[in-house]
């Protein structure tokens, strides 16, 4: 950065004078200053990033601890969230409430299932004992009068049928736990399907003194799985017959509303309480005493019906007042 220049002095000799190169020196200072400033900015940036990263990690860890305490403790800890996170606090409380409700439903279903299996196992003994007893009498007395033999045979057959029904309930419980419902959709002639089902129930209807009044358009169709829908309607009709007063009509009304079909299954019988209506579609729930299996099955019919209707993109609900019970099914066209 030094410039040398020679000048003659008074004695005639050359004298060398060294002078700084101000332009180069200025450029060097500017570059040095620029590098220093850049290094300082970079240092500040990385230090701030490191500090910010630690702060974020601490904030995340603290948030995790708060969320964990919210989900695992019974007491309300929503006040532990900072005020600016009140929205998140409310959402977490809502999620926790839904989880607890779902857990409670599963516990109730498991308890009902265990009780039902216990009752069924107990009830199996009675018809089995009767069958063995009457068959033993027939075997021990081959010369029994024909009338008495016919009576004992009829009783044994009736008890055997009862035994078969109870065994089928066991299979129904097991099958429900293992099966996965898969729909095979096609265009369904809804009117024909309902007429076919009512014909199948004719013997039961006659024995109970009931009739079915179907009100539907003969050209009514929808897109769905005919076999699964038949299972739903079968369960609804079976319940309507079992819980209706003898000699009363059972109504099936079909209406089209916008892009959906509404089906109403209505029967006259004992009013179902509001409390029972809230659980009527739960697994293993039965309106009657769990040990009275003459009218109720395993308590899976309506639960399966709800799953099938939901898979079709529809809804199912129940209402009961003034001895009139109505099941409402809504299905997309």
C-alpha positions in Angstrom: 0.0 0.0 0.0 3.2 2.2 -0.1 4.2 4.1 -3.2 7.8 5.1 -3.7 8.8 8.3 -5.5 12.3 9.8 -6.2 13.0 13.5 -6.2 16.4 15.3 -6.7 17.5 17.3 -3.7 19.6 20.6 -3.5 22.8 18.6 -3.8 21.6 17.0 -7.0 21.2 13.6 -5.3 17.9 11.6 -5.7 15.9 11.1 -2.6 13.4 8.3 -2.3 10.1 9.3 -0.6 7.5 6.7 0.5 3.9 7.8 0.3 0.8 5.7 1.2 -1.5 4.5 -1.7 -4.7 6.0 -0.4 -7.0 4.4 -3.0 -5.8 0.8 -2.2 -5.8 1.5 1.5 -9.4 2.8 1.3 -10.5 -0.3 -0.6 -8.8 -2.6 1.9 -10.5 -0.9 4.8 -13.9 -1.1 3.1 -13.4 -4.9 2.5 -12.3 -5.5 6.0 -15.2 -3.5 7.4 -17.6 -5.4 5.1 -16.3 -8.8 6.2 -16.4 -7.8 9.9 -20.0 -6.6 9.6 -21.0 -9.8 7.7 -19.4 -12.0 10.3 -21.1 -10.0 13.1 -24.5 -10.4 11.3 -23.9 -14.1 10.8 -23.0 -14.5 14.4 -26.0 -12.7 15.6 -28.2 -14.7 13.2 -26.9 -18.1 14.3 -27.0 -17.2 18.0 -30.6 -16.0 17.7 -31.5 -19.2 15.8 -29.9 -21.3 18.5 -31.7 -19.4 21.2 -35.0 -19.5 19.2 -34.6 -23.2 18.6 -34.1 -23.8 22.3 -37.0 -21.6 23.1 -39.2 -23.5 20.7 -38.1 -26.8 22.1 -38.9 -25.6 25.6 -42.3 -24.3 24.5 -43.1 -27.6 22.7 -42.0 -29.6 25.7 -44.1 -27.5 28.0 -47.1 -27.8 25.7 -46.7 -31.6 25.6 -46.6 -31.8 29.4 -49.8 -29.7 29.6 -51.6 -31.8 27.0 -50.5 -35.0 28.7 -51.8 -33.8 32.0 -55.1 -32.8 30.4 -55.6 -36.2 28.9 -54.5 -38.2 31.9 -55.9 -36.3 34.9 -59.6 -36.1 35.8 -59.5 -32.6 37.1 -60.0 -29.6 34.7 -56.5 -28.3 33.9 -57.6 -26.0 31.0 -56.5 -23.0 33.1 -52.9 -24.1 32.7 -52.9 -23.0 29.1 -51.8 -19.4 28.4 -54.6 -17.1 27.5 -53.6 -16.9 23.9 -54.0 -20.7 23.6 -57.6 -20.8 25.0 -58.9 -22.1 21.6 -56.5 -25.1 21.7 -57.4 -25.7 25.3 -61.1 -25.9 24.5 -60.4 -28.3 21.6 -58.4 -30.6 23.8 -61.1 -30.7 26.5 -63.6 -31.5 23.8 -61.4 -34.3 22.4 -60.9 -35.7 25.9 -64.7 -35.7 26.5 -65.3 -37.6 23.3 -62.6 -40.1 24.2 -64.1 -40.7 27.7 -67.6 -41.1 26.2 -66.3 -43.6 23.7 -64.4 -45.5 26.4 -67.6 -45.6 28.5 -69.6 -46.9 25.6 -67.1 -49.7 25.0 -67.2 -50.7 28.7 -70.9 -50.8 28.7 -71.0 -52.9 25.6 -68.5 -55.3 27.0 -70.5 -55.6 30.3 -73.7 -56.2 28.4 -72.0 -58.8 26.2 -70.5 -60.6 29.3 -73.9 -60.6 31.0 -75.7 -61.9 27.9 -73.2 -64.8 27.5 -73.6 -65.7 31.2 -77.4 -65.6 30.9 -77.4 -67.6 27.6 -75.1 -70.2 29.1 -77.5 -70.5 32.1 -80.6 -70.7 29.9 -79.0 -73.4 27.7 -79.4 -75.9 30.6 -83.2 -75.7 30.9 -84.2 -76.8 27.3 -81.3 -79.3 27.1 -82.4 -80.9 30.4 -86.0 -81.0 29.1 -85.0 -82.6 25.8 -82.9 -85.3 27.5 -85.7 -85.9 30.0 -88.6 -86.3 27.5 -86.4 -88.4 25.1 -85.4 -90.6 28.0 -89.1 -91.2 28.9 -89.9 -92.1 25.3 -86.9 -94.5 25.2 -87.8 -96.2 28.5 -91.5 -96.7 27.6 -91.7 -97.9 24.0 -95.4 -99.0 24.6 -96.4 -95.5 25.7 -99.9 -94.5 24.5 -99.7 -92.8 21.1 -101.4 -89.6 22.4 -98.9 -89.3 25.3 -96.0 -90.1 23.0 -97.0 -87.4 20.6 -97.3 -84.9 23.4 -93.8 -85.7 24.7 -92.4 -85.6 21.2 -93.9 -82.2 20.6 -92.5 -80.9 23.9 -89.0 -82.3 23.2 -89.1 -80.7 19.7 -90.2 -77.4 21.1 -87.3 -77.4 23.6 -84.9 -78.5 20.9 -86.0 -75.5 18.8 -85.5 -73.2 21.8 -82.0 -74.7 22.3 -81.1 -74.1 18.7 -82.2 -70.5 19.0 -79.9 -69.9 22.0 -77.0 -71.6 20.2 -77.6 -69.3 17.2 -77.4 -66.3 19.5 -73.9 -67.5 20.6 -72.9 -67.8 17.0 -74.3 -64.3 16.2 -72.2 -62.7 19.0 -69.0 -64.5 17.7 -69.7 -63.7 14.1 -70.3 -60.0 14.8 -66.9 -59.7 16.5 -65.2 -61.3 13.5 -67.0 -60.0 10.5 -66.4 -56.9 8.4 -69.4 -55.6 6.5 -68.6 -55.0 2.8 -71.2 -53.6 0.5 -71.9 -54.9 -3.0 -74.0 -52.1 -4.5 -76.4 -52.3 -7.4 -79.7 -50.8 -8.5 -82.3 -52.1 -6.0 -86.1 -52.4 -6.7 -87.1 -51.2 -3.2 -90.8 -51.9 -3.6 -90.2 -55.5 -4.7 -87.8 -56.0 -1.8 -90.3 -54.8 0.8 -93.1 -56.9 -0.7 -90.9 -60.0 -0.6 -90.0 -59.4 3.1 -93.7 -58.9 4.1 -94.6 -62.2 2.4 -91.8 -64.0 4.3 -93.2 -62.7 7.6 -96.8 -63.9 6.8 -96.7 -66.9 9.1 -95.5 -64.9 12.1 -97.9 -62.1 11.3 -100.8 -64.5 11.2 -99.8 -66.1 14.5 -99.7 -62.7 16.1 -102.8 -61.3 14.5 -100.9 -58.5 12.8 -101.0 -57.1 9.3 -98.5 -55.0 7.3 -99.7 -52.0 5.4 -97.2 -51.0 2.8 -97.4 -47.5 1.2 -94.7 -47.1 -1.5 -94.3 -46.2 -5.2 -94.0 -49.4 -7.2 -91.2 -47.8 -9.3 -89.2 -46.8 -6.2 -85.5 -47.8 -6.6 -82.2 -46.9 -5.0 -78.5 -47.7 -5.3 -77.3 -50.1 -2.6 -76.6 -53.6 -1.4 -79.9 -55.5 -1.6 -78.8 -58.3 0.7 -77.6 -55.9 3.4 -80.6 -53.7 3.1 -82.9 -56.8 3.3 -81.1 -57.6 6.6 -81.9 -54.1 8.0 -85.5 -54.2 7.0 -85.8 -57.8 8.3 -84.6 -56.7 11.7 -86.9 -53.7 11.8 -90.0 -55.8 10.8 -89.1 -58.5 13.3 -88.8 -56.0 16.1 -92.1 -54.3 15.0 -93.9 -57.7 15.2 -92.4 -58.8 18.5 -93.2 -55.5 20.3 -96.5 -54.7 18.8 -99.9 -55.3 20.3 -101.7 -58.4 18.9 -104.2 -57.5 16.1 -102.6 -54.1 15.3 -101.3 -53.1 11.9 -97.6 -52.4 11.1 -97.1 -49.5 8.7 -94.2 -49.3 6.2 -94.2 -45.8 4.5 -91.7 -44.9 1.7 -91.3 -41.3 0.6 -88.9 -39.5 -1.7 -87.4 -36.2 -0.5 -85.0 -34.4 -2.8 -82.1 -36.8 -3.3 -83.0 -39.3 -0.6 -85.5 -42.0 0.3 -87.2 -42.0 3.7 -88.6 -45.3 5.1 -90.8 -45.3 8.2 -91.5 -48.6 10.1 -94.3 -48.0 12.6 -96.0 -50.3 15.1 -98.4 -49.9 18.0 -97.0 -51.2 21.3 -95.6 -50.2 24.6 -93.9 -46.8 24.5 -90.1 -47.0 24.6 -88.6 -44.7 27.2 -86.3 -41.8 26.2 -83.5 -43.5 28.2 -83.9 -46.7 26.2 -84.0 -44.9 22.9 -80.6 -43.4 23.5 -79.1 -46.9 23.7 -81.3 -48.8 21.3 -78.7 -48.9 18.6 -75.9 -49.9 20.9 -74.4 -53.4 20.6 -75.9 -56.1 23.0 -78.6 -53.7 24.1 -82.1 -55.3 24.5 -85.4 -53.7 25.4 -86.5 -56.6 27.5 -84.8 -58.4 30.3 -81.5 -59.9 29.1 -82.7 -63.3 30.3 -86.0 -63.1 28.4 -84.8 -64.5 25.1 -88.3 -65.3 23.7 -88.6 -61.8 22.2 -85.1 -60.6 22.0 -82.0 -61.9 20.3 -78.4 -61.1 21.2 -79.1 -57.4 21.0 -77.1 -57.0 17.7 -79.9 -56.5 15.1 -80.3 -52.8 15.4 -76.5 -52.2 15.9 -75.8 -54.1 12.7 -78.7 -52.2 11.0 -77.1 -48.9 11.9 -73.7 -49.9 10.6 -75.2 -51.0 7.3 -77.2 -47.8 6.9 -74.2 -45.7 7.8 -72.1 -47.5 5.2 -74.7 -46.6 2.6 -74.3 -42.9 3.6 -77.7 -42.8 5.3 -79.1 -42.4 8.8 -81.4 -44.4 11.1 -83.2 -43.2 14.2 -86.1 -44.2 16.5 -88.9 -42.4 18.2 -91.6 -43.6 20.5 -94.6 -41.8 22.1 -98.2 -42.5 22.9 -97.7 -46.2 22.2 -96.5 -45.6 18.7 -92.9 -46.5 17.8 -91.3 -45.4 14.6 -88.0 -46.3 13.1 -86.9 -43.8 10.4 -84.4 -44.8 7.7 -82.9 -42.2 5.3 -80.9 -43.5 2.3 -79.4 -41.7 -0.7 -80.9 -42.4 -4.1 
